[in-house]
Amino acid sequence: MKRIKIALLSLAALGAAACGDWIDLVPDNVPTMEMAFKTRTNAEKMLFTCYDYIPDHANPWSTPGIGAGDEVWNCAEKTFYYSNEAAFRIAKGLQNTNDPYLNYWSGSGSVSTRCNNLFVGINICNTFIDNIDRVPDMTTADKARWKAEAKVIKAYLHFWLLQLYGPIPFVEKNIEVSASPDEVKVVREPVDRVAAKIVALIDEALESNALPLYIRVRDTEMGRLTQPAARAIKAKVLATVASPLFNGNGDFAFYKNAEGENLISAEYDPAKWEAARDACREAIESAHEAGHALYEFDEVVNDISDTTRLELTLRHTIIQRYDQELIWGIRHLSTTRDLMGICNAPLTDYQQGQQIGWCKMMHNPTLDVVEQFYSDKGLPIDEDKTYDYEHRYEVAETPYHGHEYYIEKGARTARLHMFREPRFYAWIGFDKGKWFTLEAPSDEDSFAVYCKSGERAGRSLDCYSVTGFFTKKMVSYELVMKQGTHTGEASCHYAFPIVRLADLYLLYAECLNECKEAPDAEVTEYIQKVRDKAGLDRETGSLEATWAAWSKNPTKPTTKEGMREIIRRERMIELSFEGQRFHDLRRWKLCMDYFNRPVRGWDVTASDETFYTPSYIYFRKFTPRDYFWPIRLDDLYKNNKLQQSPLW
């Protein structure tokens, strides 16, 4: 009897069955091939095991995009809660070859680096694809749909590995037990070939016409793959290999596999951007056909201003349970709840006492990321000729007009906190900044955050913001904590976005810009959609007019290089704290700049206005080898045809 291995995660992934919605990714063990495909029920459990191997994108401990980049820093040196946080160790430059952190290549069982072997997940997908037609009590349509889903999952797992390791083996078929030792020794394949195979696999799934356009039964199937999701993944794959890290990167021209093949293209190919452009357009068209649109807050909340309603649109783009902007996302109950807890700031004395449960306040934006947000004119603060950039760290009393919903009346705070764009106030918590929740008497009388040492959200012995800022973006306004009454916990049960429509819009604009000699209306159309949602350009009507009216560099949007910089900045702002920046900076080949900057924040040890002194927290070191993660040495000893990642 042929046996198969199905890995089970301890996390309550994608929602427990008792919650009554989203798919359940904690299947029962199915020990044999015959049993796995004997009934529809068992086959469905195996399909959900395939889904279970998709990395938990909301997990700050084990997802590099959330915890290993330069967006946030935390007080791991002081608190037990982050003491084994593997992603943060990568952020600090501690990756290694003996026992690599976040080892998605071969997995790791240690507490501090526990991570799934994604090649096992790929093998399970292959087994499922090869055997699903054997199930007797299923319709042909369901078999086709499930097979298409498994193909896209297989493609996505390969893509995840490609983003982290670059050249990887592509596992088309599982290796037979009877295979010779040489047949087992796979080699790393050129990135372009792997990407082509990933895309071909997604195309197979799409050409079957088996994937639904949208999820009809939300209560049990949210999180499963659709046509727009598959097309969006394809677009991201093609945009990644069109980007500078893989397209014309001569720095790794020396890197070859055991068969002598060049693994990373040193020759620039503009056709790669054209393929990515076309894939983005098809993904957007499919998403529109399925009813996806940029999110707008439409819930009934009495007596709130238009300013607050815009803030809730921006905050609930991520947290809204059934969000039309979400193209694909998976709900992991425990990690979305934990993520909200480590982002939350205590607004009352009672909340301060709830640190371990709900107000850990340890996932903190860095000062550099805070500064990347635009001014209230919709421009970078160092380019806005109306913004007092030179004196941004000075302390002043907040002008009430225009800030009544953003900053406590009459408060003295850093000028950096004043005259900023709506996304800054919706997504960043800062000293004396207002934080609207349903617990507030009104939106104008919202609680403010007090961050200085000794204050409610200030430095403490255990959990505190090490930068003086908070990731407000991930915290629901419905989360209310009073003595004996905690409400809004259901708001934690959301699907963390893997891809949403704004991401696709900006990716399409990027591809269009790279395909043209100079930007035109087609390029700016999709950037403008995102900026309009964010409340920008209302005075001028367009980003071009905004730059012409207020920028020190008024012609910037008219050049390809200038528009490239604008698009990249827009992505880093719009998709902040969602795990996208980490991968974007890598594919843009900009990590040597961004990831080598000192980590800065306010002086959180201060109890007076010296709090607003920029302070160095950590000096990072990123080298060219860090673009491609290492393979564990033990895996190389087992396979002498497997090349180590370059420079390790």
C-alpha positions in Angstrom: 0.0 0.0 0.0 1.6 3.3 -1.1 1.7 5.9 1.8 1.7 9.6 1.5 2.8 12.3 4.0 0.4 15.1 4.7 1.9 17.9 6.9 -0.5 19.4 9.5 0.0 22.9 10.9 -0.8 23.7 14.5 -2.2 27.1 13.5 -5.9 27.5 13.1 -5.4 28.5 9.5 -8.0 30.1 7.3 -10.5 29.9 10.2 -11.8 27.1 12.4 -14.9 25.3 11.3 -16.7 26.5 14.3 -16.4 30.1 13.0 -18.6 29.2 10.1 -16.9 31.0 7.3 -13.7 30.7 5.1 -12.3 27.4 4.3 -10.9 25.1 7.0 -7.2 24.3 6.5 -6.7 21.9 9.4 -7.6 18.5 7.7 -7.5 15.2 9.4 -4.6 13.0 8.6 -5.2 10.8 5.5 -2.6 8.0 5.8 -2.8 6.2 2.4 -3.2 7.1 -1.2 -6.2 4.9 -1.5 -7.9 6.6 1.4 -7.0 10.1 0.2 -8.8 9.7 -3.0 -11.5 7.2 -2.0 -14.1 9.9 -1.2 -14.8 13.5 -2.0 -14.5 14.4 1.7 -11.0 12.9 2.0 -9.9 14.5 -1.3 -11.1 17.9 -0.1 -9.1 17.5 3.1 -6.0 16.9 0.9 -6.8 20.0 -1.2 -6.9 22.0 2.0 -3.6 20.6 3.0 -2.2 22.1 -0.3 -3.7 25.4 0.8 -2.2 25.0 4.2 1.3 25.2 2.7 0.8 28.8 1.5 2.9 30.9 3.9 0.9 32.9 6.5 1.3 36.4 5.1 0.1 38.0 8.4 2.7 36.3 10.6 5.4 38.8 11.8 7.5 35.9 13.2 7.7 33.7 10.1 6.9 36.0 7.1 9.8 38.0 5.8 7.6 40.8 4.3 6.1 41.6 7.6 9.1 41.3 9.9 12.4 41.0 8.0 12.4 44.3 6.1 12.9 47.9 7.0 9.4 49.1 7.7 9.1 48.2 11.3 11.4 47.6 14.3 10.4 46.1 17.7 11.6 45.8 21.2 12.6 42.2 21.0 15.7 42.9 23.1 13.4 43.6 26.1 10.4 41.3 25.8 9.9 37.6 25.8 7.2 37.9 23.2 9.6 38.5 20.3 12.6 36.7 21.7 12.4 33.9 19.2 11.2 36.0 16.3 13.0 34.6 13.2 12.0 37.3 10.7 13.4 40.0 13.0 16.7 38.1 13.2 17.0 38.3 9.4 16.2 42.1 9.6 19.2 42.4 12.0 21.5 40.6 9.4 21.8 37.4 11.3 20.9 35.0 8.4 23.2 31.9 8.3 24.0 28.7 6.5 24.0 26.2 9.4 20.4 26.6 10.3 18.9 29.3 8.1 16.0 31.4 9.5 12.7 31.0 7.7 14.0 28.0 5.9 11.2 27.5 3.3 13.6 25.4 1.3 13.9 22.3 3.6 12.0 23.4 6.6 13.1 23.7 10.2 11.8 22.2 13.4 13.4 24.5 16.0 11.0 26.8 17.9 12.7 30.0 16.8 12.8 29.1 13.0 9.9 26.7 12.5 9.0 26.9 8.8 7.3 24.6 6.3 9.3 22.9 3.6 7.5 24.2 0.6 8.9 21.4 -1.6 6.8 19.0 0.5 3.8 21.2 -0.2 4.6 21.1 -3.9 4.8 17.3 -3.8 1.4 17.1 -2.2 0.0 19.4 -5.0 1.6 17.0 -7.6 0.0 14.0 -5.9 -3.3 15.7 -5.8 -3.2 16.8 -9.4 -2.2 13.3 -10.5 -4.9 11.5 -8.6 -8.0 13.7 -8.2 -9.7 12.1 -11.2 -9.8 8.8 -9.3 -12.4 10.1 -6.8 -15.7 8.3 -7.5 -18.2 10.6 -5.8 -17.3 13.9 -7.5 -18.6 15.7 -10.5 -16.3 16.4 -13.5 -16.7 20.1 -12.9 -15.5 19.9 -9.2 -12.6 17.7 -10.2 -11.5 20.2 -12.8 -11.9 23.1 -10.3 -9.9 21.4 -7.6 -7.2 20.4 -10.0 -6.9 24.0 -11.3 -6.6 25.2 -7.7 -3.8 22.8 -6.9 -2.0 23.9 -10.0 -2.1 27.5 -9.0 -1.0 26.7 -5.4 1.9 24.7 -6.8 2.8 27.7 -9.0 2.5 30.1 -6.1 4.8 27.9 -3.8 7.4 27.9 -6.6 7.0 31.7 -6.9 7.5 32.2 -3.2 10.7 30.2 -3.3 11.9 32.1 -6.4 11.4 35.5 -4.6 13.6 34.4 -1.7 16.2 32.1 -3.3 16.2 33.2 -6.9 17.1 30.1 -9.1 15.3 27.0 -7.7 14.5 23.5 -9.0 11.1 23.3 -10.6 9.3 20.2 -9.5 7.2 19.1 -12.5 6.6 15.6 -11.2 7.3 13.8 -7.9 10.4 11.7 -7.9 9.6 8.0 -7.9 10.7 5.9 -4.9 12.6 3.7 -7.3 14.6 6.6 -8.7 18.4 6.3 -8.8 20.6 8.5 -6.6 21.5 10.7 -9.5 17.9 11.2 -10.5 17.2 12.5 -6.9 19.9 15.1 -7.2 18.1 18.0 -8.7 19.8 21.2 -9.8 18.8 24.9 -9.6 17.3 26.1 -12.9 17.7 29.6 -14.5 15.2 32.1 -13.1 13.7 32.8 -16.5 13.0 29.1 -17.1 11.4 28.6 -13.7 9.2 31.7 -14.2 8.1 30.4 -17.6 7.1 27.1 -16.0 5.2 28.8 -13.3 3.3 30.9 -15.8 2.6 27.9 -18.0 1.1 26.1 -15.0 -1.2 29.0 -14.2 -2.2 29.2 -17.8 -3.1 25.5 -17.7 -5.4 26.2 -14.8 -7.0 29.2 -16.5 -7.4 27.5 -19.8 -9.4 24.8 -18.1 -12.1 27.4 -17.4 -12.6 25.6 -14.1 -11.7 28.3 -11.7 -14.7 30.5 -10.6 -14.8 34.2 -11.5 -15.7 34.9 -7.9 -16.5 33.1 -4.7 -20.3 32.5 -4.5 -20.5 30.7 -1.2 -18.6 33.1 1.1 -19.4 31.3 4.3 -17.3 28.3 3.4 -15.1 29.1 0.4 -13.6 32.5 0.9 -9.8 32.3 0.4 -10.1 29.8 -2.4 -8.5 30.7 -5.7 -10.5 32.4 -8.5 -9.7 33.5 -12.0 -8.7 37.1 -10.9 -6.4 35.7 -8.2 -4.7 33.3 -10.6 -4.2 36.1 -13.2 -2.9 38.4 -10.4 -0.3 35.8 -9.3 0.8 35.4 -13.0 1.2 39.2 -13.3 3.3 39.3 -10.1 5.6 36.5 -11.4 6.2 38.3 -14.7 6.7 41.7 -13.1 9.2 40.2 -10.7 11.4 38.6 -13.5 11.1 41.8 -15.5 12.5 43.9 -12.7 16.2 44.8 -12.2 17.1 42.0 -9.9 16.4 39.4 -12.6 16.5 41.4 -15.8 19.9 42.6 -16.9 21.6 42.0 -13.5 25.3 41.7 -14.4 26.3 41.5 -10.7 25.5 37.8 -10.7 26.7 36.9 -14.2 29.2 34.5 -12.6 26.5 32.4 -11.0 25.9 29.1 -12.8 24.4 25.7 -11.8 26.2 22.3 -11.8 25.4 22.0 -15.5 27.1 25.3 -16.4 23.9 27.3 -17.1 23.7 31.0 -16.2 21.0 31.3 -13.6 20.3 35.0 -13.6 20.0 37.0 -16.8 22.7 39.6 -17.3 21.1 40.9 -20.5 18.2 43.3 -20.2 15.1 42.2 -22.2 12.4 44.9 -22.6 10.0 42.1 -23.8 9.7 40.9 -20.2 8.0 44.2 -19.2 5.7 43.9 -22.1 4.6 40.4 -21.0 4.1 41.7 -17.4 2.1 44.6 -18.7 -0.2 42.4 -20.7 -0.7 40.0 -17.7 -1.5 43.0 -15.4 -4.1 44.3 -17.8 -5.7 40.8 -18.1 -5.7 40.5 -14.3 -7.4 43.9 -13.8 -10.0 43.2 -16.5 -10.8 39.8 -14.8 -11.0 41.5 -11.4 -13.4 44.2 -12.7 -15.5 41.5 -14.4 -15.7 39.7 -11.0 -16.9 42.9 -9.3 -13.7 43.9 -7.6 -13.3 47.6 -6.9 -11.3 49.9 -4.7 -12.8 49.7 -1.2 -15.0 52.5 0.3 -16.2 52.4 3.8 -20.0 52.3 3.8 -21.0 51.1 7.3 -23.4 53.1 9.4 -21.5 55.0 12.0 -23.4 58.0 13.3 -22.2 61.6 13.3 -18.7 61.1 11.8 -17.1 63.7 9.6 -16.0 63.1 6.0 -12.4 63.2 7.3 -13.1 60.3 9.6 -15.1 58.4 7.0 -12.1 58.6 4.6 -9.8 57.4 7.5 -12.1 54.4 8.0 -12.0 53.7 4.2 -8.2 53.6 4.4 -8.0 51.6 7.7 -10.6 49.0 6.7 -9.2 48.4 3.3 -7.2 45.7 5.0 -9.4 44.7 8.0 -12.8 44.6 6.3 -14.1 41.0 6.4 -15.6 40.9 2.9 -13.7 43.6 1.0 -14.3 44.0 -2.7 -10.8 45.2 -3.2 -9.3 42.0 -1.9 -8.4 39.8 -4.9 -6.8 37.0 -2.9 -6.1 36.7 0.8 -6.1 33.9 3.4 -7.4 34.2 6.9 -5.3 32.8 9.8 -7.2 33.5 12.9 -4.4 33.4 15.4 -1.9 35.5 13.5 -4.3 38.3 12.4 -5.4 38.6 16.0 -1.7 38.6 17.2 -0.8 41.1 14.5 -3.6 43.5 15.7 -2.4 43.0 19.3 1.2 43.9 18.6 0.2 46.9 16.5 -2.3 48.3 19.0 -1.6 51.2 21.3 -3.2 51.7 24.8 -5.5 54.7 24.7 -6.9 54.4 28.2 -5.5 53.3 31.6 -7.6 50.1 31.4 -6.1 49.3 28.0 -2.6 49.9 29.3 -3.2 47.0 31.7 -4.2 44.7 28.8 -0.7 44.7 27.2 -0.2 41.0 27.1 -3.6 40.5 25.5 -4.3 43.4 23.2 -1.9 46.3 23.5 1.6 44.8 23.0 2.5 47.9 20.8 5.7 46.3 19.5 5.4 46.4 15.7 6.6 49.9 15.2 7.1 52.0 12.0 10.6 53.4 11.7 11.2 57.1 11.3 12.3 56.7 7.7 9.0 55.0 6.8 7.0 57.7 8.7 8.8 60.3 6.6 8.1 58.5 3.3 4.4 59.5 3.6 3.3 62.5 1.6 2.6 66.0 2.7 -1.0 67.2 2.7 -0.4 68.4 -0.9 0.3 64.8 -2.0 4.0 65.2 -2.5 7.1 63.9 -0.8 7.8 66.2 2.1 11.3 67.0 0.9 9.9 68.0 -2.5 6.9 70.0 -1.4 7.9 73.7 -1.6 5.1 74.6 0.9 6.3 72.1 3.6 8.9 73.2 6.1 11.1 70.2 5.7 14.2 71.7 7.3 12.4 72.2 10.7 10.3 69.0 10.7 11.8 67.8 14.0 11.0 71.0 15.8 8.1 71.0 18.3 5.2 73.4 18.0 1.6 73.7 19.0 -0.7 72.1 16.5 -2.9 74.4 14.4 -6.4 73.4 15.1 -7.8 74.1 11.7 -7.3 71.1 9.4 -6.1 68.9 12.3 -9.1 68.7 14.5 -9.6 65.0 13.6 -5.9 64.2 13.5 -4.2 65.7 16.6 -5.3 66.6 20.1 -6.4 70.2 20.4 -3.7 72.5 21.6 -1.1 69.7 21.8 2.6 70.3 21.3 4.1 67.8 19.0 6.7 67.5 16.2 6.1 69.5 13.0 6.6 66.2 11.2 3.2 65.1 12.4 1.5 68.1 10.9 0.2 68.8 7.4 0.5 65.2 6.2 -1.7 63.2 3.8 -4.8 61.2 5.0 -3.0 57.8 4.8 -0.4 59.1 7.3 -3.1 59.8 9.9 -5.1 56.6 9.0 -2.1 54.3 9.3 0.4 55.8 11.7 -0.1 56.2 15.4 2.1 59.0 16.9 2.5 61.1 20.1 -0.6 63.3 20.6 -2.2 61.8 17.4 -5.9 60.9 17.6 -6.9 57.2 17.3 -10.6 56.8 16.5 -12.5 53.8 17.9 -16.1 53.2 18.7 -15.2 53.8 22.3 -14.7 57.6 21.6 -17.5 60.0 22.4 -17.2 61.4 18.9 -14.6 61.5 16.2 -13.5 65.0 17.2 -13.1 63.8 20.8 -11.2 60.6 20.0 -8.6 59.4 22.4 -5.0 60.5 21.7 -1.8 58.5 22.0 0.6 59.5 24.7 4.0 58.1 23.9 6.6 59.8 26.1 8.3 57.8 28.8 6.1 57.3 31.8 2.9 58.0 29.8 0.2 55.5 28.9 1.7 54.3 25.6 5.3 55.2 26.6 8.4 53.1 27.3 7.8 50.3 29.8 9.7 47.3 31.2 8.1 44.9 28.7 6.1 45.9 25.7 6.5 49.4 24.2 7.1 51.2 20.9 10.9 51.3 20.4 10.5 54.0 17.7 7.7 56.1 19.2 5.3 55.2 16.4 2.5 52.6 16.0 1.1 50.6 13.0 -2.5 51.9 13.3 -3.3 50.4 9.8 -3.7 46.9 11.2 -6.1 47.8 14.1 -9.9 47.9 13.7 -11.9 50.9 14.9 -14.4 48.3 16.2 -11.9 47.0 18.8 -13.2 48.4 22.1 -11.8 47.5 25.5 -13.6 48.5 28.6 -13.7 46.9 32.1 -15.7 43.7 31.6 -16.5 44.5 28.0 -14.3 43.6 25.0 -16.0 44.0 21.6 -14.7 43.9 18.1 -12.7 40.7 18.4 -14.6 39.4 15.3 -12.8 42.2 13.4 -9.6 40.2 13.9 -11.0 37.4 11.7 -10.1 39.0 8.4 -8.1 37.7 5.4 -4.7 39.3 5.2 -4.2 40.5 1.6 -1.8 38.6 -0.7 -2.9 40.8 -3.5 -5.5 43.5 -3.8 -6.7 45.7 -6.6 -4.6 48.8 -5.7 -1.5 46.6 -5.8 -2.5 45.5 -9.3 -3.2 49.1 -10.4 0.2 50.3 -9.3 1.9 47.3 -10.8 0.2 47.9 -14.1 1.3 51.6 -14.0 4.9 50.4 -13.3 4.9 48.0 -16.3 3.3 50.6 -18.6 5.9 53.2 -17.7 8.7 50.7 -18.3 7.3 49.9 -21.7 7.0 53.5 -22.9 9.6 56.2 -23.8 7.8 58.7 -21.6 4.8 58.5 -19.3 1.4 59.4 -20.7 -2.3 59.4 -19.6 -2.4 55.6 -19.7 0.4 55.4 -17.1 -1.1 58.0 -14.7 -4.7 56.7 -15.0 -4.2 53.8 -12.6 -1.9 55.7 -10.2 -4.6 58.4 -10.0 -7.3 55.9 -9.0 -5.2 55.0 -6.0 -4.5 58.6 -5.1 -8.1 59.6 -5.5 -9.1 56.9 -3.0 -6.5 58.3 -0.6 -8.0 61.8 -0.8 -5.1 63.3 -2.8 -5.1 65.9 -5.7 -8.5 67.2 -4.7 -7.4 70.8 -5.2 -5.5 70.3 -8.5 -7.4 67.4 -10.0 -4.4 65.2 -11.0 -1.0 64.2 -9.8 0.6 66.0 -12.8 -1.1 69.3 -11.8 -0.1 68.7 -8.2 3.6 68.4 -9.1 3.3 71.4 -11.4 1.7 73.6 -8.7 3.6 72.6 -5.5 6.7 70.6 -6.3 10.3 71.8 -6.3 10.6 69.5 -9.3 7.5 70.3 -11.3 8.4 68.3 -14.4 9.1 65.0 -12.6 5.9 63.2 -13.8 6.9 64.0 -17.4 10.0 61.8 -17.5 10.2 58.0 -17.4 12.8 58.1 -14.6 10.7 60.6 -12.6 7.5 58.6 -13.0 9.3 55.4 -12.0 10.3 57.1 -8.7 6.7 58.3 -8.2 5.2 54.9 -8.8 7.7 53.2 -6.5 7.0 55.8 -3.7 3.3 55.3 -4.3 3.6 51.5 -3.8 5.7 51.9 -0.7 3.0 54.2 0.8 -0.2 52.5 -0.3 1.0 48.9 0.4 2.9 49.8 3.6 3.0 47.1 6.4 1.4 44.6 4.0 4.6 42.7 3.3 4.9 44.1 -0.3 7.8 46.6 0.3 10.2 43.8 1.3 9.7 42.0 -2.1 9.5 45.3 -4.1 12.8 46.6 -2.8 14.5 43.3 -3.6 13.1 43.0 -7.2 14.0 46.7 -7.8 17.5 45.9 -6.5 17.4 48.8 -4.0 18.1 46.9 -0.8 21.7 48.0 -0.6 20.4 51.5 -0.1 17.3 51.1 2.0 18.3 48.1 4.1 21.7 49.7 5.1 20.2 52.9 6.5 20.3 53.2 10.3 17.1 52.3 12.0 15.7 55.5 13.6 12.9 56.6 15.8 12.2 59.2 18.5 14.1 59.2 21.8 11.5 57.0 23.7 13.5 57.3 26.9 12.6 60.9 27.2 9.6 62.2 29.3 9.8 65.8 27.9 10.0 67.4 24.5 13.4 65.9 23.9 11.3 62.9 23.0 11.2 64.3 19.5 14.9 63.9 18.9 15.7 61.4 16.1 17.6 58.6 17.6 19.6 55.7 16.2 18.2 52.3 17.3 20.2 49.8 15.1 22.8 49.8 12.3 21.8 47.2 9.7 24.1 45.6 7.2 22.8 44.2 3.9 25.3 42.8 1.4 24.7 41.5 -2.2 24.5 37.9 -1.0 21.4 38.8 1.0 19.4 39.1 -2.2 19.3 35.3 -2.3 18.8 33.3 0.9 21.2 30.5 1.7 20.5 26.8 1.5 21.3 24.8 4.7 24.7 23.3 4.5 23.3 19.9 5.4 21.1 20.0 2.3 24.2 20.7 0.1 26.1 17.7 1.6 23.2 15.5 0.6 23.1 16.8 -3.0 26.5 17.7 -4.5 24.7 19.0 -7.6 22.9 21.7 -5.6 24.7 25.0 -5.8 24.8 27.3 -2.7 23.3 30.7 -3.2 25.9 33.2 -4.5 28.4 34.7 -2.1 27.3 32.5 0.9 
